[in-house]
Amino acid sequence: YCCFLKIVFFPLLFLAAAVGLAMAEQQQGLNGMDLIVDGWFHERGELWPGQAMSLKVEEVVYHGRSKFQDVLFFRSTNHGMVLVLDGVIQVTESDEFSYQEMIAHIPMFAHGNAEKVLVIGGGDGGVLREICKHQGVKEVVICEIDEDVISYSKKYLPSLACGYDDPRVTVKVMDGAEFMRQNPGVFDVIITDSSDPIGPASVLFEAPFYRGMYDALADGGIICTQGECMWLHKDLIKPLVDKVSEFCSTAEYAYTTIPTYPSGQIGFIVATKNRGSCKKPAKVDSEMEKGLRYYNSELHEASFVLPNFARRAIFGDAEK
C-alpha cells in the first residue's frame, strides 16, 4: 500500500498541484516586473500576437498585486509615468489625453445635456477629469472594482486623478454590473473605461453587460465603451456591435489614435437608447475646446469615418 502511494498517488498529487498553479498564474495575468528586461518594459499580449510595445524604464515606483490584478507604475524616460495592469499599458502621461478626451467628450457632446453620468472602470481618474469639464453635469458616479488602482493613481498620476477632487463625483468600489442593476433608468451617459477582455475586465465585453448599461440609461441616453483596435480585433468588435444593435437604437464605432496602445489606435462602441446617431455633436463648446488637447467638434464627426476594411468588417454593407 505504501509503495502504491509513492508510485501512483504522490506523483498525481504533484501533477495536480502544478496544473493548479499554472491555471492560477494564467488567471492572474502577467507579472509586470517580468516584462522589464535590460531596462526596457516590453508589452506582449495574447490579443496582439507577434508584436510588442517597448518603453525605456527610468524607475519602477510601485509594483504589487491587488485582489484582482497585477499593478505596476513606472516612470519612463520619454513618456512620463506609466500605469500597467496585468502586463498591459493602460496610461502613459505623454498621450493619455487622446483617449480620455475622446471616450468622454464624444458621448457628452453627442448628448448635449447630460446631468447624470456613470463611469465603469477608469480608476485612474482621467475620464472623470474630462466629464467634470462639463458644467451642466450634476452628478458623476464611478464604479471601480479595484481600490488599489484608485489609491495608487492618486499618488502617482495626480494629473489624471484630479477628477476625484470634484464635489459632484461619488466613488463606488464595487462591481459596476451590480450597481447598474440597482439603478435602472437613471443615467444620461454611461462610459465604460475598461482594460482588454482578459481577466476581471472580460465580462465588460459581453452582451449581458451591454444590456445592463442599456437598462441603466435614462430615455435618450448614450453608452460609450472602450472598443478595442480595428487593426487587431475586428473579430471581437463585429459580434459585439451586432449583438448591441439588437436592443440599442443605434450602435456605432468611432476611434482615436494613441501611440502607446497596440497598433496606435483604439476604438469606442457608441450606442443609444431611444435616440438617433451620435456622429454629430448635439452641442459645441468652443471655449472648452480651447482647453482640450485632442477633441474638437470636427474630429468628433471624423472619428466615425472608418477606413473601408474596418467598415466592411464591422458593418458589412449596412453602413455607407
Salt bridges, closest charged atoms under 4 A:
GLU59 OE1 - ARG75 NH1 2.73
ASP70 OD1 - HIS63 NE2 2.84
ASP86 OD1 - ARG65 NH2 3.78
GLU96 OE1 - ARG129 NH2 2.86
GLU115 OE1 - LYS138 NZ 3.67
GLU130 OE1 - HIS105 NE2 2.83
GLU130 OE2 - ARG129 NE 2.83
GLU130 OE1 - LYS133 NZ 3.02
ASP166 OD1 - ARG168 NE 2.89
GLU178 OE1 - ARG181 NH2 2.79
ASP215 OD1 - ARG211 NE 3.32
GLU228 OE1 - HIS233 ND1 3.05
ASP242 OD2 - LYS238 NZ 3.14
GLU246 OE1 - LYS243 NZ 3.63
GLU287 OE2 - LYS290 NZ 2.97
GLU301 OE1 - LYS280 NZ 3.02
ASP317 OD1 - LYS320 NZ 3.86
GLU319 OE1 - LYS279 NZ 3.56
